Amino acid sequence: MSKARVIVADTDINYIIPLQLKFAEEFFDAIDLEIISDRSYFEELFASPQKADILVVSEELYDTSLQRHNISNIFLMTEQYEENQTAELNVNRIFKYTSIKEIFNEITGKSASALKIQKEKQEPKIVLVYSACGGTGKTTIALGIAAALTQNYKKVLYINAARLQTFQCRMENQTPITANDVYAKLGSSDETLYDEIKHIVRHEDFFYLPPFKAAIMSLGIEYSIYSNIASSAKRSEEFDFIIVDADSTFDEDKAALLGLADKVIIVTEQSLMSVTSTNRLVSNINNSETDKYLFVCNDFSKDEDNYLISPDVTMKFTVSEYIEHFAHCEKMSIAEFSKKTSIQKTAFLVI
């Protein structure tokens, strides 16, 4: 099978090099990669008919005549981002100054068939989002991460693992599960539980398990049901990521979830109470797998006291990402929140 031909053309060599390295890292010798930084050479090349699978080209070099060539996917790198901008058919516009990783993921995501490359399928990951105390914005972050991963061409299942769920207030469809046969199945510890209930899974910004009609204690359902659903969904291999959003109670059931998860995002704030609670949590879990645990500070404000760097507190963890304070965050849609840079960076930490 012939290799996919990829052409990257931009007179700014400093911009081309990182994108070239990204293609080389991911595809090595599985593609024919051509890098063009000279305008004269570019114009001479396209003076004759060309066939390519992907053309990534700057506005400076782009001309509508390029569409007459046999090119499966054209990506036009624009220096100004305008929402609702009218685009030419068959031309994908990408804002040039977002991160190379985002640009690369968008290019390869939209060109999967043209690349003709079967990348090794990664095992699904269970990502537990957890906090040592309530009120840290953990659920908002979990929802934002789920949406950001989906925008990054990942298939995501969100499971709200609270004893009394309230996440539905952020969803368009807030209707709880009503079918009695579903609740009967939820009382099972069957290894194929997800297959038994997947017909009720909904999709908005991502796939998610709908809310229960009452607290699990009132329904006679054990907390371990969340571990069963997550592990059986992972075995189904239908998703790239299963986001489990757990409440802040620390007990045997939560310890089981911590052990089950492939990645754990622990959300804290900069307040003394939150930092102290997170320190105590760290003292009670086995966090020797340093790559497994990620600590994120939410609602950060540089104008407030930051006990994460206070000399009065002995830190037992290191924060990987700071998520700034967003005014009227509760009024943002999940899609809007997921586009915030700090949320996207947090999502990339689990990929």
Contacts in CASP RR format, 6 or more apart in sequence:
PFRMAT RR
TARGET T0000
AUTHOR 0000-0000-0000
METHOD contacts of the structure
MODEL  1
MSKARVIVADTDINYIIPLQLKFAEEFFDAIDLEIISDRSYFEELFASPQ
KADILVVSEELYDTSLQRHNISNIFLMTEQYEENQTAELNVNRIFKYTSI
KEIFNEITGKSASALKIQKEKQEPKIVLVYSACGGTGKTTIALGIAAALT
QNYKKVLYINAARLQTFQCRMENQTPITANDVYAKLGSSDETLYDEIKHI
VRHEDFFYLPPFKAAIMSLGIEYSIYSNIASSAKRSEEFDFIIVDADSTF
DEDKAALLGLADKVIIVTEQSLMSVTSTNRLVSNINNSETDKYLFVCNDF
SKDEDNYLISPDVTMKFTVSEYIEHFAHCEKMSIAEFSKKTSIQKTAFLV
I
1 116 0 8 1.000
3 29 0 8 1.000
3 30 0 8 1.000
3 31 0 8 1.000
3 32 0 8 1.000
4 30 0 8 1.000
4 31 0 8 1.000
4 32 0 8 1.000
4 53 0 8 1.000
4 54 0 8 1.000
4 114 0 8 1.000
4 115 0 8 1.000
4 116 0 8 1.000
4 117 0 8 1.000
5 31 0 8 1.000
5 32 0 8 1.000
5 34 0 8 1.000
5 51 0 8 1.000
5 52 0 8 1.000
5 53 0 8 1.000
5 54 0 8 1.000
6 23 0 8 1.000
6 31 0 8 1.000
6 32 0 8 1.000
6 33 0 8 1.000
6 34 0 8 1.000
6 52 0 8 1.000
6 53 0 8 1.000
6 54 0 8 1.000
6 56 0 8 1.000
7 34 0 8 1.000
7 36 0 8 1.000
7 52 0 8 1.000
7 54 0 8 1.000
7 55 0 8 1.000
7 56 0 8 1.000
7 57 0 8 1.000
8 16 0 8 1.000
8 19 0 8 1.000
8 20 0 8 1.000
8 23 0 8 1.000
8 33 0 8 1.000
8 34 0 8 1.000
8 35 0 8 1.000
8 36 0 8 1.000
8 56 0 8 1.000
8 57 0 8 1.000
9 35 0 8 1.000
9 36 0 8 1.000
9 37 0 8 1.000
9 42 0 8 1.000
9 55 0 8 1.000
9 56 0 8 1.000
9 57 0 8 1.000
9 58 0 8 1.000
9 61 0 8 1.000
10 16 0 8 1.000
10 36 0 8 1.000
10 37 0 8 1.000
10 56 0 8 1.000
10 57 0 8 1.000
10 58 0 8 1.000
10 60 0 8 1.000
10 61 0 8 1.000
10 77 0 8 1.000
11 37 0 8 1.000
11 38 0 8 1.000
11 39 0 8 1.000
11 58 0 8 1.000
11 60 0 8 1.000
11 61 0 8 1.000
12 37 0 8 1.000
12 58 0 8 1.000
13 37 0 8 1.000
15 58 0 8 1.000
15 96 0 8 1.000
16 35 0 8 1.000
16 37 0 8 1.000
18 100 0 8 1.000
19 56 0 8 1.000
19 100 0 8 1.000
19 103 0 8 1.000
19 104 0 8 1.000
20 33 0 8 1.000
20 35 0 8 1.000
22 100 0 8 1.000
22 101 0 8 1.000
22 104 0 8 1.000
23 31 0 8 1.000
23 33 0 8 1.000
23 104 0 8 1.000
24 33 0 8 1.000
26 104 0 8 1.000
26 108 0 8 1.000
26 119 0 8 1.000
27 33 0 8 1.000
27 115 0 8 1.000
27 117 0 8 1.000
30 117 0 8 1.000
31 115 0 8 1.000
31 117 0 8 1.000
36 42 0 8 1.000
36 45 0 8 1.000
39 60 0 8 1.000
39 61 0 8 1.000
42 61 0 8 1.000
46 65 0 8 1.000
46 66 0 8 1.000
46 69 0 8 1.000
49 69 0 8 1.000
49 70 0 8 1.000
50 69 0 8 1.000
50 70 0 8 1.000
50 71 0 8 1.000
51 69 0 8 1.000
51 70 0 8 1.000
51 71 0 8 1.000
52 69 0 8 1.000
52 70 0 8 1.000
52 71 0 8 1.000
52 72 0 8 1.000
53 71 0 8 1.000
53 72 0 8 1.000
53 73 0 8 1.000
53 111 0 8 1.000
53 114 0 8 1.000
53 115 0 8 1.000
53 116 0 8 1.000
54 71 0 8 1.000
54 72 0 8 1.000
54 73 0 8 1.000
54 75 0 8 1.000
54 107 0 8 1.000
54 111 0 8 1.000
54 114 0 8 1.000
54 115 0 8 1.000
55 66 0 8 1.000
55 71 0 8 1.000
55 73 0 8 1.000
55 74 0 8 1.000
55 75 0 8 1.000
56 75 0 8 1.000
56 77 0 8 1.000
56 107 0 8 1.000
57 66 0 8 1.000
57 74 0 8 1.000
57 75 0 8 1.000
57 76 0 8 1.000
57 77 0 8 1.000
58 76 0 8 1.000
58 77 0 8 1.000
58 96 0 8 1.000
59 76 0 8 1.000
59 77 0 8 1.000
59 78 0 8 1.000
59 79 0 8 1.000
62 76 0 8 1.000
64 88 0 8 1.000
66 74 0 8 1.000
67 74 0 8 1.000
67 88 0 8 1.000
67 90 0 8 1.000
67 91 0 8 1.000
72 111 0 8 1.000
72 114 0 8 1.000
73 92 0 8 1.000
73 107 0 8 1.000
73 110 0 8 1.000
73 111 0 8 1.000
73 114 0 8 1.000
74 90 0 8 1.000
74 91 0 8 1.000
74 92 0 8 1.000
75 91 0 8 1.000
75 92 0 8 1.000
75 93 0 8 1.000
75 94 0 8 1.000
75 106 0 8 1.000
75 107 0 8 1.000
75 110 0 8 1.000
76 91 0 8 1.000
76 92 0 8 1.000
76 93 0 8 1.000
76 94 0 8 1.000
77 94 0 8 1.000
77 95 0 8 1.000
77 96 0 8 1.000
77 103 0 8 1.000
78 93 0 8 1.000
78 94 0 8 1.000
78 95 0 8 1.000
78 96 0 8 1.000
79 96 0 8 1.000
79 97 0 8 1.000
80 95 0 8 1.000
81 95 0 8 1.000
85 93 0 8 1.000
87 93 0 8 1.000
92 106 0 8 1.000
92 107 0 8 1.000
92 110 0 8 1.000
94 103 0 8 1.000
94 106 0 8 1.000
94 107 0 8 1.000
96 103 0 8 1.000
101 348 0 8 1.000
102 152 0 8 1.000
102 344 0 8 1.000
105 152 0 8 1.000
105 153 0 8 1.000
108 115 0 8 1.000
109 153 0 8 1.000
122 240 0 8 1.000
124 233 0 8 1.000
124 234 0 8 1.000
124 237 0 8 1.000
124 238 0 8 1.000
124 239 0 8 1.000
124 240 0 8 1.000
124 241 0 8 1.000
124 242 0 8 1.000
125 234 0 8 1.000
125 240 0 8 1.000
125 241 0 8 1.000
125 242 0 8 1.000
125 262 0 8 1.000
125 263 0 8 1.000
125 350 0 8 1.000
126 230 0 8 1.000
126 231 0 8 1.000
126 234 0 8 1.000
126 241 0 8 1.000
126 242 0 8 1.000
126 244 0 8 1.000
126 260 0 8 1.000
126 261 0 8 1.000
126 262 0 8 1.000
126 263 0 8 1.000
127 145 0 8 1.000
127 241 0 8 1.000
127 242 0 8 1.000
127 243 0 8 1.000
127 244 0 8 1.000
127 261 0 8 1.000
127 262 0 8 1.000
127 263 0 8 1.000
127 264 0 8 1.000
127 265 0 8 1.000
127 350 0 8 1.000
128 244 0 8 1.000
128 246 0 8 1.000
128 257 0 8 1.000
128 258 0 8 1.000
128 260 0 8 1.000
128 261 0 8 1.000
128 263 0 8 1.000
128 264 0 8 1.000
128 265 0 8 1.000
129 138 0 8 1.000
129 139 0 8 1.000
129 141 0 8 1.000
129 142 0 8 1.000
129 145 0 8 1.000
129 243 0 8 1.000
129 244 0 8 1.000
129 245 0 8 1.000
129 246 0 8 1.000
129 265 0 8 1.000
129 267 0 8 1.000
130 138 0 8 1.000
130 246 0 8 1.000
130 248 0 8 1.000
130 254 0 8 1.000
130 257 0 8 1.000
130 258 0 8 1.000
130 264 0 8 1.000
130 265 0 8 1.000
130 266 0 8 1.000
130 267 0 8 1.000
131 137 0 8 1.000
131 138 0 8 1.000
131 248 0 8 1.000
131 266 0 8 1.000
131 267 0 8 1.000
131 268 0 8 1.000
131 278 0 8 1.000
132 248 0 8 1.000
132 250 0 8 1.000
132 266 0 8 1.000
132 268 0 8 1.000
132 274 0 8 1.000
132 277 0 8 1.000
132 278 0 8 1.000
132 280 0 8 1.000
132 281 0 8 1.000
133 248 0 8 1.000
133 273 0 8 1.000
133 274 0 8 1.000
133 277 0 8 1.000
133 278 0 8 1.000
134 248 0 8 1.000
136 267 0 8 1.000
136 268 0 8 1.000
136 269 0 8 1.000
136 274 0 8 1.000
136 298 0 8 1.000
136 299 0 8 1.000
137 267 0 8 1.000
137 298 0 8 1.000
137 299 0 8 1.000
138 245 0 8 1.000
138 248 0 8 1.000
138 267 0 8 1.000
138 298 0 8 1.000
139 160 0 8 1.000
139 166 0 8 1.000
139 167 0 8 1.000
139 170 0 8 1.000
139 245 0 8 1.000
140 170 0 8 1.000
140 329 0 8 1.000
140 330 0 8 1.000
140 337 0 8 1.000
141 265 0 8 1.000
141 267 0 8 1.000
141 296 0 8 1.000
141 298 0 8 1.000
141 323 0 8 1.000
141 343 0 8 1.000
141 346 0 8 1.000
142 158 0 8 1.000
142 243 0 8 1.000
142 245 0 8 1.000
142 265 0 8 1.000
143 158 0 8 1.000
143 167 0 8 1.000
143 170 0 8 1.000
143 205 0 8 1.000
143 245 0 8 1.000
143 334 0 8 1.000
143 337 0 8 1.000
143 338 0 8 1.000
144 334 0 8 1.000
144 337 0 8 1.000
144 338 0 8 1.000
144 343 0 8 1.000
144 347 0 8 1.000
145 243 0 8 1.000
145 265 0 8 1.000
145 338 0 8 1.000
145 343 0 8 1.000
145 346 0 8 1.000
145 347 0 8 1.000
145 350 0 8 1.000
146 156 0 8 1.000
146 158 0 8 1.000
146 205 0 8 1.000
146 206 0 8 1.000
146 208 0 8 1.000
146 241 0 8 1.000
146 243 0 8 1.000
146 338 0 8 1.000
147 205 0 8 1.000
147 206 0 8 1.000
147 334 0 8 1.000
147 335 0 8 1.000
147 337 0 8 1.000
147 338 0 8 1.000
148 338 0 8 1.000
148 339 0 8 1.000
148 343 0 8 1.000
148 344 0 8 1.000
148 346 0 8 1.000
148 347 0 8 1.000
149 156 0 8 1.000
149 206 0 8 1.000
149 240 0 8 1.000
149 241 0 8 1.000
149 243 0 8 1.000
149 347 0 8 1.000
149 350 0 8 1.000
149 351 0 8 1.000
150 156 0 8 1.000
150 205 0 8 1.000
150 206 0 8 1.000
151 338 0 8 1.000
151 339 0 8 1.000
152 347 0 8 1.000
152 348 0 8 1.000
152 351 0 8 1.000
154 240 0 8 1.000
154 241 0 8 1.000
154 351 0 8 1.000
155 207 0 8 1.000
155 238 0 8 1.000
155 239 0 8 1.000
155 240 0 8 1.000
155 241 0 8 1.000
156 206 0 8 1.000
156 207 0 8 1.000
156 239 0 8 1.000
156 240 0 8 1.000
156 241 0 8 1.000
156 242 0 8 1.000
156 243 0 8 1.000
157 201 0 8 1.000
157 206 0 8 1.000
157 207 0 8 1.000
157 208 0 8 1.000
157 209 0 8 1.000
157 233 0 8 1.000
157 238 0 8 1.000
157 239 0 8 1.000
157 241 0 8 1.000
157 242 0 8 1.000
157 243 0 8 1.000
158 206 0 8 1.000
158 207 0 8 1.000
158 208 0 8 1.000
158 209 0 8 1.000
158 243 0 8 1.000
158 245 0 8 1.000
159 208 0 8 1.000
159 209 0 8 1.000
159 226 0 8 1.000
159 229 0 8 1.000
159 230 0 8 1.000
159 233 0 8 1.000
159 242 0 8 1.000
159 243 0 8 1.000
159 244 0 8 1.000
159 245 0 8 1.000
160 167 0 8 1.000
160 208 0 8 1.000
160 209 0 8 1.000
160 211 0 8 1.000
160 245 0 8 1.000
161 223 0 8 1.000
161 226 0 8 1.000
161 244 0 8 1.000
161 245 0 8 1.000
161 246 0 8 1.000
161 247 0 8 1.000
161 257 0 8 1.000
162 245 0 8 1.000
162 246 0 8 1.000
162 247 0 8 1.000
163 215 0 8 1.000
163 216 0 8 1.000
163 217 0 8 1.000
163 223 0 8 1.000
163 247 0 8 1.000
163 249 0 8 1.000
164 215 0 8 1.000
164 216 0 8 1.000
165 211 0 8 1.000
165 212 0 8 1.000
167 211 0 8 1.000
167 245 0 8 1.000
168 174 0 8 1.000
168 176 0 8 1.000
168 210 0 8 1.000
168 211 0 8 1.000
170 334 0 8 1.000
171 202 0 8 1.000
171 204 0 8 1.000
171 208 0 8 1.000
172 204 0 8 1.000
173 202 0 8 1.000
173 204 0 8 1.000
173 210 0 8 1.000
174 211 0 8 1.000
175 210 0 8 1.000
176 210 0 8 1.000
176 211 0 8 1.000
176 212 0 8 1.000
176 213 0 8 1.000
177 183 0 8 1.000
177 200 0 8 1.000
177 210 0 8 1.000
177 211 0 8 1.000
177 212 0 8 1.000
177 213 0 8 1.000
178 213 0 8 1.000
179 200 0 8 1.000
182 197 0 8 1.000
182 200 0 8 1.000
183 212 0 8 1.000
183 219 0 8 1.000
183 221 0 8 1.000
185 193 0 8 1.000
185 196 0 8 1.000
185 197 0 8 1.000
186 193 0 8 1.000
186 197 0 8 1.000
186 219 0 8 1.000
186 221 0 8 1.000
186 225 0 8 1.000
187 220 0 8 1.000
187 221 0 8 1.000
187 222 0 8 1.000
187 225 0 8 1.000
188 196 0 8 1.000
188 228 0 8 1.000
189 224 0 8 1.000
189 228 0 8 1.000
190 196 0 8 1.000
190 228 0 8 1.000
190 232 0 8 1.000
191 231 0 8 1.000
191 232 0 8 1.000
191 235 0 8 1.000
192 232 0 8 1.000
192 235 0 8 1.000
193 225 0 8 1.000
193 228 0 8 1.000
193 229 0 8 1.000
193 232 0 8 1.000
194 229 0 8 1.000
194 232 0 8 1.000
194 233 0 8 1.000
194 235 0 8 1.000
194 236 0 8 1.000
195 232 0 8 1.000
195 236 0 8 1.000
197 209 0 8 1.000
197 229 0 8 1.000
198 233 0 8 1.000
198 236 0 8 1.000
198 238 0 8 1.000
200 209 0 8 1.000
200 210 0 8 1.000
201 207 0 8 1.000
201 208 0 8 1.000
201 209 0 8 1.000
201 210 0 8 1.000
202 208 0 8 1.000
202 209 0 8 1.000
202 210 0 8 1.000
204 334 0 8 1.000
205 334 0 8 1.000
205 335 0 8 1.000
205 338 0 8 1.000
207 239 0 8 1.000
209 229 0 8 1.000
212 219 0 8 1.000
212 221 0 8 1.000
213 219 0 8 1.000
216 222 0 8 1.000
216 223 0 8 1.000
216 225 0 8 1.000
223 253 0 8 1.000
224 253 0 8 1.000
224 256 0 8 1.000
226 244 0 8 1.000
226 246 0 8 1.000
226 257 0 8 1.000
227 253 0 8 1.000
227 256 0 8 1.000
227 257 0 8 1.000
227 260 0 8 1.000
230 242 0 8 1.000
230 244 0 8 1.000
230 257 0 8 1.000
230 260 0 8 1.000
231 260 0 8 1.000
233 239 0 8 1.000
233 242 0 8 1.000
234 242 0 8 1.000
241 350 0 8 1.000
244 257 0 8 1.000
244 261 0 8 1.000
246 254 0 8 1.000
246 257 0 8 1.000
250 281 0 8 1.000
250 284 0 8 1.000
255 285 0 8 1.000
258 264 0 8 1.000
258 285 0 8 1.000
261 292 0 8 1.000
262 292 0 8 1.000
263 292 0 8 1.000
263 294 0 8 1.000
263 350 0 8 1.000
264 292 0 8 1.000
264 293 0 8 1.000
264 294 0 8 1.000
265 294 0 8 1.000
265 295 0 8 1.000
265 296 0 8 1.000
265 346 0 8 1.000
265 349 0 8 1.000
265 350 0 8 1.000
266 278 0 8 1.000
266 281 0 8 1.000
266 293 0 8 1.000
266 294 0 8 1.000
266 295 0 8 1.000
266 296 0 8 1.000
266 317 0 8 1.000
267 296 0 8 1.000
267 297 0 8 1.000
267 298 0 8 1.000
268 274 0 8 1.000
268 275 0 8 1.000
268 277 0 8 1.000
268 278 0 8 1.000
268 295 0 8 1.000
268 296 0 8 1.000
268 297 0 8 1.000
268 298 0 8 1.000
268 308 0 8 1.000
268 319 0 8 1.000
269 275 0 8 1.000
269 297 0 8 1.000
269 298 0 8 1.000
269 299 0 8 1.000
269 300 0 8 1.000
270 297 0 8 1.000
270 299 0 8 1.000
270 300 0 8 1.000
270 301 0 8 1.000
270 304 0 8 1.000
270 305 0 8 1.000
270 306 0 8 1.000
270 307 0 8 1.000
270 308 0 8 1.000
271 305 0 8 1.000
271 307 0 8 1.000
272 305 0 8 1.000
272 307 0 8 1.000
272 310 0 8 1.000
272 313 0 8 1.000
274 307 0 8 1.000
275 307 0 8 1.000
275 308 0 8 1.000
275 310 0 8 1.000
275 313 0 8 1.000
275 315 0 8 1.000
276 307 0 8 1.000
276 313 0 8 1.000
278 295 0 8 1.000
278 317 0 8 1.000
279 313 0 8 1.000
279 314 0 8 1.000
279 315 0 8 1.000
279 316 0 8 1.000
279 317 0 8 1.000
282 316 0 8 1.000
282 317 0 8 1.000
283 316 0 8 1.000
287 293 0 8 1.000
287 317 0 8 1.000
293 317 0 8 1.000
294 320 0 8 1.000
294 321 0 8 1.000
294 346 0 8 1.000
294 349 0 8 1.000
294 350 0 8 1.000
295 317 0 8 1.000
295 318 0 8 1.000
295 319 0 8 1.000
295 320 0 8 1.000
296 319 0 8 1.000
296 320 0 8 1.000
296 321 0 8 1.000
296 322 0 8 1.000
296 323 0 8 1.000
296 346 0 8 1.000
297 308 0 8 1.000
297 319 0 8 1.000
297 321 0 8 1.000
297 322 0 8 1.000
297 323 0 8 1.000
298 323 0 8 1.000
299 323 0 8 1.000
299 324 0 8 1.000
299 325 0 8 1.000
300 306 0 8 1.000
300 322 0 8 1.000
300 323 0 8 1.000
300 324 0 8 1.000
300 325 0 8 1.000
301 324 0 8 1.000
301 325 0 8 1.000
307 313 0 8 1.000
308 315 0 8 1.000
308 319 0 8 1.000
320 346 0 8 1.000
320 349 0 8 1.000
321 342 0 8 1.000
321 345 0 8 1.000
321 346 0 8 1.000
321 349 0 8 1.000
322 342 0 8 1.000
323 340 0 8 1.000
323 342 0 8 1.000
323 343 0 8 1.000
323 346 0 8 1.000
324 342 0 8 1.000
326 332 0 8 1.000
326 337 0 8 1.000
326 340 0 8 1.000
329 337 0 8 1.000
337 343 0 8 1.000
338 344 0 8 1.000
338 347 0 8 1.000
END
